[in-house]
Every structure is written in structure tokens, then in C-alpha cells.
């Protein structure tokens, strides 16, 4: 029986917008399960699907209530849609809900939705510091290594954002995927586990803001030495290589003595908000060189936090390297044109050498965990952007 897309659209209209993707996914799975003849790759996925655990008895009641409503709409429109599957819609939703992954845009850091690949869910477990990640190319989902993986080592993916504080990760993994995470980052004693403890600290009752965070953009920009040291460690690791042990220990040496107000998830969110605010100002109005410099500084803070919590070859780290390189270059150009380039900016890491090193680092990272030759619509490819940034110079 052929599926009627218009009937699916009509069924979706009976649900709140946030539930409509789940209905479409459920209908697609039920439709696939009803096929009599399927290619070999799909047969493997179907077999893996049936081996996934539903955890139906562990889902919170409010989630089951949402699933029941979606199932009711599907069953009401079953004949119109063209479903002759006997699959239980609630079972499908439960099985997908605790076995899915975040999906990202093909050549960018933004999440575009969720997907469930039964075979991958069955074979690859979670780690808050994974050694593999998804890459999306031409409609294909590819698993790529983020580090050297030895024979016998387990291949792991991140089911959720590893930047979140440890208690938040643990609660979400338990609530959505129904397991307690025992990865090294959560339970080990490695350098990365110690950095994770530092990132997960609360600010305390005084809730102090980060020491160098600007209260306005009139004050001269400043940056803490640890930020530049962390970025230099990242640049050296991705350019010259080296062991992960040395990389991780170098990060811990940089941040181990910092107070929570300067190094924690709360501090990161303040710098991320500062970066976004500066970028919005730059895009909407003619701004001073100070605002541009603060945009660069805040972007370097965000990059330093990324380097401390993510695998160095994760695409998100690479894209932040690229964006920081472009910000620094644009700031240098704007200041050169207006003769407003203070000598102190070199101490902030605002230099042509930094532009080129960040661009090459982005290239090395994204060759591993993204597809540098592909571009988002209307944008230059990563390779083209790196070539432009790496070839820039000033004419006196």
C-alpha cells in the first residue's frame, strides 16, 4: 500500500508542532517494517531495530502521555495514510526516543534534529569524551575516528553535549537513555576527568562574574593568560601532533588552579553570551574597534573552553577556530583602515600570525570530523576560507 503524504500532513496538523516530527518518524518506521522485500542494508537495520530495548516501563508518564496522543492520531488516520503495519506506535516511539542521536548540519556546528540509526545504536556506546563522531556527507551518515583507536578499544559516541556539567549530563542520560554513565570523564582520575570536575563547579552563593568579563565595551579589552596558553596547546597539538596524554595534561596544568568564577560551566556561558552580543552588534551597526576586539577576546575564551571539554578533533572545535580566525582578521583589517590598532592588541592574541595558525588548525580538525570541501548554501567551503585567511598579509 502506497503512503499518502497528504494524509500524513493532515494527521500532523492535529498535533502541536513539536510533536509532528515524531509522528513522521513513527509513520516512516512503521511503513518500513511492513515492506515484504527490502535491500540487504535495510534488512540489517530492521533486525537491529528489533534488538533495541524500548525501556517502555521506565519512560516518565508525561512522555508516555505524549506518545499515546501521537499514537491515537496515527491510528485514526492509519487507513488514509496507507499503513498496513501492525507495529505498536507507542513501542516505536519508545524505542526511538531512547536510541537516537543529535544530527548536525553537513558543514556547520548547528544541530538540525535527531536521528535513529539502529545498527549504530546497537553497536556504539556513549562516552562524554568520545573517540568517534558522526559526519554527514551527501545524505550519508559516516562514523569517523576523532583519535587513534587501538585494536580492542571500544568505539564511542557522545549521546549528548559533553560540555554540560557532570551532574546535568548524568541526569539527562539517566532520564532519556536509562543508564548511569561510567565513562572516564565522569568516573576516572585522568587529566580530562579532573578538568571536568573543575568545569562542573558551582559559582557559590556570591555568584561572581568572570574576572575579565566586560561590564561595557568602552573599557579596554583584556584576556587571561590561561586562555592563550590553552589555545596554543590546541594549535600545537593539531599542527605538530603529540600524545593525547600530553595534550590533556597540558590543559590541566593551565586551568587547575583557576577559581570557579574564571573556569566553570557558568563562566563559559557568560563568555558565550558576550561573544553572541558582540557579534550581533557587529552585524547590526557601525561599531568601535573596542567592540570588535571584545568579540575576538570572547571568541577565544569560548574556543579555550571547547578545547578543555571536547576531543581536539571534534568539528565544533574546528568551526570555532575558523570563526575566531575570521573575527581576528576582520578586526585587524577594520583597525588598519581606521588607524586604530593599539600595540597592546598583540598581547591579546590579535595578530596576523594568530589568524593563520587558527585557520590552519581549523583545516586540520575539519579534515577529520567534517567535510571541508563542502560548503553551506551561499558560503565558501572551509578549504576556500582557510586558503584566503592563510594567504592574507598587510601592505605597508
N, C-alpha and C positions, 0 to 999 in steps of 0.2 A: 504494500500500500504506500502510495506516494504521500510525503508530508506536505501539508498545505501551510506555507509560510504566513499567509494572510490570517489563517486561523490561529497560528502561534502569536502573531501581533495582537489579535483581538483578545486572546487569553491574557497576554501581558498587561493590557490596559485595565484589567480587573485588579491588578496588584499595585502596591506602592512602587515607585521607580527603583528603589534599592533592591527589591526582590525580583525584578524582571530578568536580570542576567542569570539568576539561579534557576528560574523557570526554563529559560532557553537551554541552559546546560543540561538540566534534567531531561528535557524532551529529547535532546540530542543523544544522550547516553541511552535512554530507553529505546530510541529508534535504532541505534547501533546494535543493541542487544537482540533486536528482533530479526536482523539480517540472517538469512539462511546460508549464504555463501559470501565469504569475506577473504581478502588477501591475507597472506601469511602474517604480515606485520600486525594487522589489526586483530587477527586471531590470538596472537601472543598478548596483545594489550587486553583483550577481553578476558583471557584466562587470568592475567594478573589482576584485573579489576575484581574478579570474584574471590581472589585471595586476600584482598584488603579487608581490614577489620572496620566495621561500622561504628563501634562504640555507641550504639543507639541507646543503651541503658545508662550511659554516662553524660549524654548531652543535657544541658540545662533545660528546664521546662519551657522557658521563654523561647529558646531556639526551636525546640520541637513544635511549639505552637506556630511559629513562623513556617516551619516545614509543612505542617498539617494544612495551613492555608494555601500554600503553593500546590500541594498535592490535590487539594479539593478542586482548585481551578483546572489543573491538568486533567483530572478525572471527568470534570464537567465537559471539557472540550475534547476528550480523547478521540471520539469518532470524527469530529470536524478536523482535528489536527492530522489524523491519519495514523494513529498509534494502534498497533495490534499487539504491542508488547504486554506481557503480564507482570513486568517488573514493578516492584513496590516503589513509588515515587519518594516516599519518606526514607526508605532504605538507600536509594540513590543519593539523596541529598546528604544523609548522614555520612555515607561512605566518601563522598566528595569533600564534605566540609572538613574532615579531619585528615585528609590526604592530599591537600592542594599546596601549591606554591605561588608566591608572588611572581607575576610576569612583568617584564620591563620593556620599554620601547627599544626597538632594534639598535639604535645608536644614541642612547641618552640615558640619564640616570632616573627618569621619571617612571613610576610604576603605572602600568596600563590596565591591570586587572589581576585575576587569579586563574590558574590552570591546574588541571589534574592529569598527570601522566602516570597511569597505573604502574607500569613497569619500573619507572624511576622511583615512585613512592615505595614500591616493594623492595627495591634493591639498595637505595641510598638513604642513610640515616642522617639525622641532624647534628650539626655542631655549631656553636656560637662563633667559632673561628674556623670556618670550613676550609678544606683544601681543594674544592671544586665549586664551579658556579655555572649557571645557565648562560648561554649566548644564543641570541636569536638572529638567524640569517635566512632571508628569503622564505619566510614562513616555516623554517625548521627550528627546532629546539635542540641545541647541542650542549653537552656537558663538557666543559673544559677544565683542566687542572689549573689551580692557582699556585701550586708549589710542586716541588719534586715529590712524587709519591712512590715509595719503595714497594717492592713485591711483598704482599702480605698486609700492607697498610689498608685501613678502611677508607673508602672514598666517601666524603661527607659533603652535604649541602647545608646552607642556612635556611631554615624554615621561616625565620623572622629576622628582623633587623638586629644585628649583633651590637649596635651602638647603644641600645636601650640599657638602663641599669639592670643589674643581675636579678633583683627581686621582680622587676617588671617582666623580664624575659621568662623567668621561672613560672610566674603566674599565668602568662599568656600561653606558654607551651603546655601547661597542665590543663588550662581551660579549653583550648582549641584542639590540641593533638593528644591529650590524655596521657602524657608521660612526664617524668621528672628528668630534667637534663642533667647528665653526669659528665659532660664534656670537660676537657682540661681547663678551658677558660672559666667554667663555673666551679669546678671542684678540685682543680690541680694546684700546684705550687710553682708553676713556671713563671717566667717574667711577665708573659701576657696575662696570666691569671692575677698576678699582683697589680698590674696596671688596671685590670678590670675592677678590682676592689677599690682602687683609688677613684675610678670613674663613677662608681656606684655610691659614693659617699653623699650624704645629705649635707646641705649648707649649714644646718644648725638653726637655732632659734633666731639668730640675728639676720639670717638670710642675706649676707653681704653679697654685693655685686662683684664681678671680677675686677681686680685692682686697676687694670688699664682700660676698662670699658669706658668709652666717652659718654659724658652726660650731654654734650652737644658736639657739633663738628667744627666749632671755632678753635677749640684747643688743639695744639699741635699733636699729630698722630705719634703714637709710641707703641712699641711691641716688646714683649718679654723675651729674654734671650732663649728660653727653652723652646719657644715656637720655631725660631730659625734653626736651632740645633736639630730638632726633630725633623724638619723639612730637609735639612742637609743629609741626615741619616737616610731618609727615604730616597732622595735623589742619588746618593752614592750606591745604595743597595740595588736600585733599578737600573743604574747605569753600569756599575762595575761588578755587580753580583756580590756574593758573600753568603754566609750561612744565615738561616733564619734565627738560629740561637743568638748569633752576634747582633742581628738586627733587633730582635726582641729585647735583648739585654741592654742595648743602647737606648732604646725608648725608655725603659725603666730607670736607667741612670739619669735621664733628662727630667723625668716627672716625679720621681719617687719622693722628693722632699717638698713638693708643692702643696700648699694648703687647699682645702676644698673649694674656696671661693675662686681659685685660679684654675683648678683642674678637677672637674667633675662633670657629670651629665648636665647639671644645672648651668655651669659655666659655659659649656658648649652651646646650649640653647640661647644664651644671651648673645654670644658671638654670631650665631647663625641669624638671629633677628637683626643684629647690627648690619651684617652683610646684606641681607634682603632689603633693609631700609635704605642703605646706601645705593644699591642697585636700582631701586625704584626711583630715588631722587635723580640719579644719573640719567635714567631713561625718560624722565618727565620734565626736566628743567635744566637750565644752564647752571651748573654748579661750580663751586670753588675747587681749587686744587686740593684743599684740605679734605673735602668730601670724597674726592677720588682716591686720595691717599688712604683715608679710613676704609674705603671699600677694599683696597688691596690688603690692608692690615687684617681686617676681619676675615677676608677670604683665606689668608694664610693661617689664621687661627683655626678656621674650620678644617683646612687641609691637615694641620697638625693633629687635631683630634681624630680625623679619619685615619691617619697613619697609625695612631695609637690603638685603635679599636678594630680595624678591619685588616684582612690579609693585604699585603702591599700590592698585589696584582689584581685586586678587585676593581671592576670597571668604575665604580663610584669614586675611588681614589684617583683614577686616571682622568676622569672628567673634571674633578675639582682641580687637579694640576693644570689642565688645559684652560679652564676658566680663569684661574689665578694668573696664568701666564698672559692671557689676553687682557685682563684688567690692568696688570702692571704695565704692559706695553702701551695701552691706550692712555694711561695716566702719564707715562713718560712723554708720549707724543704731545698730549694736551699741554703739559707744563713747558715743554721745549718751545712750543708755538707761542706761549704767552710769557716766556722768560720767567717762569715762576718755579724753577726746580731747585729747592733748597739742598744744600750739601748734606744735610742730615738724613736725606731720604735713602742714601746708600746704606746707612746703618739700619734702616727699616727693611732692607732687602729689596728695595725698589731700584733695580739696575737692569741694564740690558743683558748682562750675563745671567741674571736670575730668570729673565724672560725665556732665554734659550734653553737653560737647563730644565726649567719646568715643562717646556714644550716637548723636549726630547724624553723626559721621564713619562709624560702622558702617552707619548707614542709607544714606548716600551711596554707600559702597562696595558694599553688598549689593544696592542697586537696579541696579547694573551687572552684577555677577557671580554673583548668586544670585536667589532669588525671595522677596522679603521678606514677601509676603502669605501664603506657605505656611508651615506650622508642622510640626515633628516631632510625632509622636504624644504627646499629653499636655502639650505645651509651648505657650506663647503664640507667636504669629507674631513675626517680627523687628519688624515695624511696631508691633505692640502693645507689645513690650518697650521699644522706643525711646520711644514715647509716654509710657509710665509713667516711665521714667528722666528724660526731658527735662522732665517736669512736676513733679518732686519738689522739696520745699522743707522747711526745718526751721521749726518753730513754737517761738518762744522763750517 
